[in-house]
């Protein structure tokens, strides 16, 4: 998943509650009042079809924009949505059969190596002034790390990452032998939630100062995190320091790769030479620390070795923990009588939170490619992303985060979530580009879970996983070097 299957009951209710607010923002958006691609020569269809995710990519937010697109261009957008797992199967099946039914498909970054031949590159369209209004579209407004990780691929070697940094430059991408295969619309990153009321409590402040000789503060480093989590761990009061997602699943890989990157390792885990690089000294140190949080410091609730992101969300929302890490906004149940806010996931030598994004892409078999591009340009535009903020779209544009920062209503409703998410995306690390990533992912999360359960040592668990991954890469046709 992109962080993907983060559908959660509380988040769904928040999304629904924000629908009414979007209309006013759209009405006020002058940018959306001017049609894109007025000079496009392609025949105009009466309808375009789009395959999209449900809660994972905030379909409710996108749906509110479709009437605006129709009013500008006279084209209906028929939007089919489905949950993540079913969506992946559907996208693969549609593209494998070379079906022209869907003009636009939403694609999660880990899928691209498997479907790249059936996605239409849009670099030339972006560079065509007849198709793109550079001032309104403004490619440089996208968060570079998110855009490069999600949308920029080398056609002849889809596993290779674009190595440049700085603002997105379509000409440079084209000249470098890469192409743009879509426009990022929804980005998720691992962020930390914390009980603000506990951190601001006078008794807690006094006790922490007396014990550690320094003020109680939201931890920025893993060393500080251990102290704070240990301080708040009070099993007799059914309170623990933090959640972890150490259960057998993709979430455990996300936890591990976040710590791997923060400990100075390669958070992609597999480099562009097809070498497993997660089992070295940084990986062993990161996993050892992770295991120690559970078994040595004992700062996590019982059952952490079977916990998923849903478990972590529930533990935080019901008041069992002082801190938590997840991919989306969280709430505290009314019975907790507390307040909360967000911060970056701590670092060791650097920040490296896991992140992933989904993009809107043009089906290579669509008969309406120019108009499909026109649609995704509209839906991922500056004004559109800003308009979808109240429904908690996780924007991929810097300007949307600036809008959230300037409007106090977002801070009142979501606390520091948007500033933290924006910073996390600027510093995050995505996934390796492998057509068999699901197999590699499984080997790594099994290693994390085995170590967390103390079925083996962190070093042995990672060594075993690295050997398995080498075999899996060879079976997929990837040759090291």
C-alpha positions as CSV (number, residue, x, y, z in Angstrom):
1,X,0.0,0.0,0.0
2,X,1.0,3.6,-0.3
3,X,0.5,3.8,3.2
4,X,-2.5,3.0,1.4
5,X,-5.0,1.0,3.2
6,X,-5.4,3.7,5.8
7,X,-9.2,3.7,5.7
8,X,-10.4,4.3,9.2
9,X,-13.8,4.9,10.7
10,X,-13.0,8.3,12.3
11,X,-11.2,9.5,9.2
12,X,-14.2,8.6,7.0
13,X,-16.5,10.6,9.3
14,X,-14.2,13.6,9.1
15,X,-14.1,13.4,5.3
16,X,-17.9,13.4,5.1
17,X,-18.2,16.3,7.5
18,X,-16.0,18.5,5.2
19,X,-17.8,18.1,2.0
20,X,-20.0,21.2,2.4
21,X,-16.9,23.4,2.9
22,X,-15.4,22.7,-0.5
23,X,-18.1,24.3,-2.5
24,X,-17.4,27.8,-1.1
25,X,-13.7,27.4,-1.8
26,X,-14.3,26.4,-5.4
27,X,-16.6,29.3,-6.0
28,X,-13.9,31.6,-4.8
29,X,-11.1,30.0,-6.9
30,X,-10.6,32.3,-9.9
31,X,-7.9,29.9,-11.3
32,X,-10.6,27.2,-11.8
33,X,-12.8,29.7,-13.6
34,X,-10.5,29.7,-16.7
35,X,-10.6,26.5,-18.9
36,X,-7.3,24.7,-19.4
37,X,-6.2,23.8,-22.9
38,X,-8.5,26.2,-24.7
39,X,-6.6,25.6,-27.9
40,X,-6.7,21.8,-27.7
41,X,-7.4,20.2,-31.1
42,X,-8.5,16.8,-29.9
43,X,-12.2,16.0,-30.5
44,X,-14.2,16.6,-27.3
45,X,-15.8,13.5,-25.8
46,X,-19.1,13.8,-24.0
47,X,-17.7,11.7,-21.1
48,X,-14.5,10.5,-19.7
49,X,-14.2,7.5,-17.3
50,X,-11.9,7.4,-14.3
51,X,-10.9,4.6,-12.0
52,X,-10.1,5.9,-8.5
53,X,-9.5,4.8,-4.9
54,X,-12.1,5.3,-2.1
55,X,-11.0,6.6,1.3
56,X,-7.3,5.9,0.5
57,X,-7.2,8.8,-1.9
58,X,-10.1,10.9,-0.7
59,X,-12.5,10.2,-3.4
60,X,-15.2,12.4,-1.7
61,X,-12.9,15.4,-2.2
62,X,-12.3,14.6,-5.9
63,X,-16.0,14.1,-6.6
64,X,-16.8,17.7,-5.5
65,X,-14.6,19.0,-8.3
66,X,-16.2,17.1,-11.2
67,X,-19.2,19.4,-11.6
68,X,-16.7,22.3,-11.9
69,X,-14.8,20.5,-14.7
70,X,-18.1,19.9,-16.5
71,X,-19.1,23.5,-16.3
72,X,-15.8,24.5,-17.8
73,X,-15.6,21.9,-20.6
74,X,-19.0,20.3,-20.9
75,X,-17.6,16.8,-20.2
76,X,-18.9,14.4,-17.6
77,X,-16.4,12.4,-15.6
78,X,-17.8,9.0,-14.7
79,X,-15.8,8.0,-11.6
80,X,-15.6,4.4,-10.4
81,X,-14.1,3.9,-6.9
82,X,-13.1,0.8,-5.0
83,X,-10.9,-0.1,-1.9
84,X,-7.2,-0.4,-2.4
85,X,-6.8,-4.2,-2.7
86,X,-9.6,-4.5,-5.2
87,X,-8.4,-1.4,-7.0
88,X,-4.9,-2.8,-7.6
89,X,-6.4,-5.9,-9.1
90,X,-8.8,-3.9,-11.2
91,X,-6.0,-1.6,-12.6
92,X,-3.8,-4.5,-13.4
93,X,-6.6,-6.4,-15.2
94,X,-7.8,-3.4,-17.2
95,X,-4.3,-2.5,-18.4
96,X,-3.3,-6.1,-19.0
97,X,-6.3,-6.6,-21.3
98,X,-5.5,-3.3,-23.1
99,X,-9.0,-2.1,-22.4
100,X,-9.8,1.5,-23.4
101,X,-12.7,1.7,-21.0
102,X,-11.0,3.9,-18.4
103,X,-9.4,7.0,-19.7
104,X,-7.8,7.8,-16.4
105,X,-6.5,5.5,-13.7
106,X,-5.1,6.2,-10.3
107,X,-1.8,4.4,-9.8
108,X,0.1,3.7,-6.6
109,X,3.9,4.2,-7.0
110,X,4.8,0.6,-6.2
111,X,2.7,-0.6,-9.1
112,X,4.5,1.3,-11.8
113,X,7.3,-1.2,-12.6
114,X,4.6,-3.7,-13.4
115,X,2.3,-1.5,-15.5
116,X,4.6,1.2,-17.0
117,X,4.2,-0.1,-20.6
118,X,0.5,0.5,-20.4
119,X,0.6,4.0,-19.0
120,X,0.9,6.9,-21.4
121,X,3.8,9.3,-20.7
122,X,2.7,12.9,-20.5
123,X,6.0,14.8,-20.6
124,X,5.4,16.0,-24.1
125,X,1.9,17.1,-23.2
126,X,3.3,19.1,-20.2
127,X,5.8,20.8,-22.5
128,X,3.2,21.6,-25.2
129,X,2.0,25.2,-24.6
130,X,-1.2,24.3,-26.5
131,X,-2.1,21.8,-23.8
132,X,-0.6,23.3,-20.6
133,X,-0.9,26.7,-19.2
134,X,2.4,26.9,-17.5
135,X,1.5,29.7,-15.2
136,X,-1.7,28.0,-13.9
137,X,-0.3,24.5,-13.8
138,X,3.1,25.4,-12.4
139,X,5.0,22.1,-12.3
140,X,7.6,23.7,-9.9
141,X,4.9,23.9,-7.2
142,X,4.8,20.1,-6.7
143,X,6.9,18.8,-3.8
144,X,10.0,17.6,-5.7
145,X,10.6,14.4,-3.7
146,X,7.0,13.4,-4.0
147,X,6.8,14.1,-7.7
148,X,10.1,12.4,-8.6
149,X,9.4,9.3,-6.5
150,X,5.8,8.9,-7.8
151,X,5.7,10.0,-11.4
152,X,9.2,10.1,-13.0
153,X,10.4,6.8,-14.5
154,X,13.0,5.7,-17.1
155,X,11.0,3.8,-19.8
156,X,13.9,1.4,-20.5
157,X,14.7,0.8,-16.8
158,X,11.7,1.5,-14.6
159,X,13.4,0.5,-11.4
160,X,15.9,3.5,-11.6
161,X,15.1,6.6,-9.6
162,X,15.5,10.1,-10.9
163,X,18.7,11.3,-9.1
164,X,18.3,15.0,-9.4
165,X,16.8,17.3,-6.8
166,X,15.4,20.8,-6.9
167,X,12.2,22.1,-8.6
168,X,10.5,19.7,-11.1
169,X,11.8,20.5,-14.6
170,X,10.0,18.6,-17.4
171,X,12.7,19.5,-20.0
172,X,15.5,18.2,-17.8
173,X,13.5,15.0,-17.2
174,X,13.0,14.4,-20.9
175,X,16.7,15.2,-21.7
176,X,17.8,12.8,-19.0
177,X,16.0,9.9,-20.7
178,X,13.1,9.8,-18.2
179,X,9.4,10.4,-18.7
180,X,6.6,11.7,-16.5
181,X,3.8,9.1,-16.2
182,X,1.2,11.0,-14.2
183,X,0.5,13.7,-11.7
184,X,0.6,13.1,-8.0
185,X,-2.7,13.8,-6.2
186,X,-2.5,12.1,-2.8
187,X,0.6,11.7,-0.6
188,X,0.8,9.9,2.7
189,X,3.6,9.9,5.2
190,X,4.3,8.5,8.6
191,X,3.7,11.2,11.2
192,X,3.6,11.2,15.0
193,X,0.5,11.9,17.0
194,X,0.8,12.9,20.7
195,X,-1.3,13.6,23.7
196,X,-0.9,17.4,24.1
197,X,-2.8,17.3,27.4
198,X,-0.3,14.9,28.9
199,X,2.7,16.9,27.8
200,X,1.2,20.2,29.1
201,X,0.2,18.7,32.5
202,X,1.9,20.6,35.3
203,X,2.5,17.4,37.4
204,X,4.0,15.6,34.5
205,X,6.3,18.5,33.7
206,X,7.5,18.7,37.2
207,X,8.1,14.9,37.5
208,X,9.9,14.7,34.2
209,X,12.2,17.6,35.1
210,X,13.0,16.0,38.4
211,X,13.7,12.6,36.8
212,X,15.7,13.7,33.8
213,X,16.9,17.1,34.6
214,X,15.4,18.7,31.5
215,X,11.9,20.0,30.5
216,X,9.3,17.6,29.2
217,X,9.0,18.1,25.4
218,X,7.8,16.3,22.4
219,X,10.8,14.2,21.3
220,X,12.7,15.1,18.2
221,X,15.3,12.3,18.5
222,X,15.0,8.6,19.2
223,X,17.1,9.0,22.4
224,X,14.6,11.6,23.7
225,X,11.8,9.4,22.5
226,X,12.9,6.5,24.8
227,X,12.9,8.8,27.8
228,X,9.5,10.3,27.1
229,X,7.9,7.0,26.2
230,X,9.4,5.4,29.4
231,X,8.1,8.3,31.5
232,X,4.6,7.9,30.2
233,X,4.5,4.1,30.5
234,X,2.3,3.4,33.5
235,X,0.7,-0.1,33.0
236,X,-1.3,0.1,36.3
237,X,-3.0,3.1,34.9
238,X,-3.4,1.5,31.4
239,X,-1.1,4.0,29.8
240,X,1.9,3.2,27.6
241,X,4.4,5.4,25.9
242,X,3.9,4.6,22.2
243,X,2.4,2.4,19.6
244,X,4.4,0.4,17.0
245,X,3.1,-1.6,14.1
246,X,5.1,-4.7,14.5
247,X,2.5,-7.2,13.3
248,X,3.0,-9.3,10.2
249,X,2.1,-6.9,7.4
250,X,3.4,-4.1,5.2
251,X,3.0,-1.7,8.1
252,X,6.0,-3.4,9.9
253,X,8.1,-2.8,6.8
254,X,7.1,0.9,6.9
255,X,8.1,1.2,10.6
256,X,11.4,-0.5,9.9
257,X,12.3,1.5,6.8
258,X,11.5,4.7,8.6
259,X,14.0,3.8,11.4
260,X,16.5,2.5,8.9
261,X,16.6,5.9,7.1
262,X,16.7,7.8,10.4
263,X,19.7,5.7,11.5
264,X,21.5,6.8,8.4
265,X,20.7,3.8,6.2
266,X,19.1,3.6,2.7
267,X,15.4,3.8,3.4
268,X,14.6,2.3,0.0
269,X,16.1,-0.9,1.3
270,X,17.0,-2.1,-2.2
271,X,19.2,0.2,-4.2
272,X,19.1,0.8,-8.0
273,X,21.8,-1.9,-8.4
274,X,19.3,-4.5,-7.1
275,X,21.3,-5.0,-3.9
276,X,19.6,-5.5,-0.5
277,X,21.0,-2.8,1.7
278,X,18.8,-3.1,4.7
279,X,20.8,-5.7,6.6
280,X,24.0,-3.7,7.2
281,X,25.1,-2.0,10.4
282,X,22.4,0.8,10.2
283,X,19.7,-1.8,9.6
284,X,20.8,-4.0,12.5
285,X,21.0,-0.9,14.8
286,X,17.6,0.3,13.7
287,X,15.8,-3.0,14.1
288,X,17.6,-3.6,17.5
289,X,16.3,-0.3,18.7
290,X,12.8,-1.1,17.4
291,X,12.8,-4.5,19.2
292,X,14.2,-2.9,22.4
293,X,11.2,-0.4,22.5
294,X,9.0,-3.4,22.8
295,X,11.0,-5.9,24.8
296,X,13.6,-3.9,26.8
297,X,12.0,-0.6,27.5
298,X,8.5,-2.1,27.4
299,X,6.9,1.2,26.3
300,X,4.3,-0.4,24.0
301,X,0.9,-1.9,24.9
302,X,0.5,-5.7,25.0
303,X,-0.1,-7.2,21.6
304,X,2.2,-4.9,19.7
305,X,3.8,-7.8,17.9
306,X,0.5,-8.3,16.1
307,X,-0.5,-4.7,15.7
308,X,-1.3,-3.0,12.4
309,X,-2.1,0.7,11.6
310,X,-5.7,0.2,12.6
311,X,-4.5,-1.2,15.9
312,X,-2.2,1.7,16.5
313,X,-5.0,4.2,15.7
314,X,-7.4,2.5,18.1
315,X,-4.8,2.4,20.9
316,X,-4.2,6.1,20.5
317,X,-7.8,7.1,20.1
318,X,-8.9,5.2,23.2
319,X,-6.2,6.8,25.4
320,X,-3.9,3.8,25.8
321,X,-0.8,5.6,24.7
322,X,0.9,9.0,24.9
323,X,2.3,8.9,21.4
324,X,1.6,7.1,18.2
325,X,2.7,6.9,14.5
326,X,0.4,6.6,11.6
327,X,-0.5,7.9,8.1
328,X,-3.5,10.0,8.7
329,X,-5.2,12.4,11.2
330,X,-6.4,10.8,14.4
331,X,-8.8,11.8,17.1
332,X,-9.3,11.1,20.8
333,X,-12.5,9.5,21.9
334,X,-14.7,11.8,24.0
335,X,-14.2,9.5,27.0
336,X,-10.5,10.3,27.0
337,X,-11.0,14.0,27.9
338,X,-7.7,15.0,26.3
339,X,-6.2,17.1,23.5
340,X,-3.7,16.1,20.8
341,X,-1.4,17.4,18.1
342,X,1.2,16.2,15.6
343,X,5.0,16.2,15.2
344,X,7.6,14.7,12.9
345,X,8.6,11.1,13.6
346,X,11.9,11.4,15.5
347,X,15.3,11.0,14.0
348,X,18.7,9.5,14.9
349,X,21.1,11.1,12.4
350,X,18.4,12.4,10.0
351,X,14.7,12.3,9.3
352,X,13.4,9.6,7.0
353,X,9.7,8.9,7.5
354,X,8.2,6.4,5.1
355,X,6.0,8.1,2.5
356,X,4.1,7.1,-0.6
357,X,1.9,8.8,-3.1
358,X,-0.8,8.0,-5.7
359,X,-1.0,9.7,-9.1
360,X,-3.5,10.2,-11.8
361,X,-2.3,8.6,-15.1
362,X,-3.5,8.4,-18.6
363,X,-4.4,4.9,-19.9
364,X,-2.2,4.2,-22.9
365,X,-5.2,2.6,-24.6
366,X,-7.6,5.5,-24.1
367,X,-9.1,7.1,-27.2
368,X,-9.2,10.5,-25.4
369,X,-5.6,11.0,-24.2
370,X,-5.4,14.7,-24.5
371,X,-8.7,15.2,-22.7
372,X,-7.6,12.7,-20.1
373,X,-4.5,14.7,-19.5
374,X,-6.5,17.9,-19.4
375,X,-8.6,16.3,-16.6
376,X,-5.7,15.2,-14.5
377,X,-4.1,18.6,-14.9
378,X,-7.3,20.2,-13.6
379,X,-7.7,17.8,-10.6
380,X,-4.1,18.1,-9.5
381,X,-3.9,21.9,-10.1
382,X,-3.1,24.5,-7.4
383,X,-6.6,25.7,-6.9
384,X,-8.1,22.2,-7.0
385,X,-5.7,20.9,-4.3
386,X,-6.4,23.9,-2.1
387,X,-10.1,23.4,-2.5
388,X,-9.9,19.8,-1.4
389,X,-8.0,20.6,1.9
390,X,-11.1,20.7,4.1
391,X,-11.8,17.1,3.2
392,X,-8.3,16.2,4.2
393,X,-6.7,15.5,0.8
394,X,-3.0,15.0,1.5
395,X,-1.7,17.5,-1.1
396,X,1.3,17.1,-3.3
397,X,1.7,20.8,-4.0
398,X,3.6,23.2,-1.8
399,X,1.0,26.0,-2.4
400,X,-1.7,23.9,-0.8
401,X,0.3,23.6,2.4
402,X,0.9,27.4,2.3
403,X,-2.9,27.8,2.1
404,X,-3.4,25.6,5.1
405,X,-0.7,27.5,7.0
406,X,-2.3,30.9,6.4
407,X,-5.8,29.9,7.3
408,X,-6.3,29.5,11.1
409,X,-9.3,27.3,10.5
410,X,-7.1,24.4,9.5
411,X,-5.0,24.7,12.7
412,X,-8.2,24.8,14.7
413,X,-9.6,21.7,13.1
414,X,-6.5,19.6,12.4
415,X,-3.8,21.1,14.7
416,X,-0.3,20.9,13.1
417,X,-1.1,18.0,10.9
418,X,-0.7,19.8,7.6
419,X,2.6,21.5,8.5
420,X,4.0,18.2,9.8
421,X,2.8,16.3,6.8
422,X,4.3,18.8,4.4
423,X,7.7,18.6,6.2
424,X,7.5,14.8,6.4
425,X,7.0,14.6,2.6
426,X,9.9,16.9,2.0
427,X,12.1,14.6,4.0
428,X,10.5,11.2,3.4
429,X,11.7,8.1,1.7
430,X,9.6,6.0,-0.7
431,X,9.7,2.4,-1.8
432,X,12.0,0.5,-4.1
433,X,10.8,0.2,-7.7
434,X,10.3,-3.5,-8.2
435,X,7.6,-5.4,-10.1
436,X,7.8,-8.0,-7.3
437,X,7.9,-5.6,-4.4
438,X,5.1,-7.5,-2.6
439,X,7.4,-10.5,-2.3
440,X,10.3,-8.4,-1.1
441,X,8.0,-6.6,1.3
442,X,6.8,-9.8,2.8
443,X,10.4,-11.1,3.5
444,X,11.2,-7.8,5.3
445,X,8.1,-7.6,7.4
446,X,8.5,-11.2,8.5
447,X,12.0,-10.4,9.6
448,X,10.8,-7.4,11.6
449,X,8.0,-9.4,13.2
450,X,10.3,-12.4,14.0
451,X,12.8,-10.0,15.7
452,X,10.0,-8.2,17.6
453,X,8.7,-11.5,18.9
454,X,12.2,-12.5,19.8
455,X,12.0,-15.6,17.6
456,X,15.5,-14.6,16.4
457,X,18.0,-11.8,16.7
458,X,17.6,-8.6,14.6
459,X,20.9,-9.4,12.8
460,X,19.9,-13.0,12.0
461,X,16.4,-11.9,10.9
462,X,17.7,-9.3,8.5
463,X,20.4,-11.6,7.2
464,X,17.8,-14.3,6.4
465,X,15.6,-11.7,4.7
466,X,18.4,-10.3,2.7
467,X,19.2,-13.8,1.4
468,X,15.6,-14.4,0.5
469,X,15.4,-11.0,-1.3
470,X,18.4,-11.8,-3.4
471,X,16.7,-14.9,-4.6
472,X,13.4,-13.0,-5.2
473,X,15.2,-10.4,-7.2
474,X,17.0,-13.0,-9.4
475,X,13.7,-14.8,-10.0
476,X,12.2,-11.5,-11.2
477,X,15.1,-11.1,-13.7
478,X,17.0,-8.4,-11.8
479,X,20.7,-8.7,-12.0
480,X,22.9,-7.0,-9.4
481,X,25.5,-4.5,-10.6
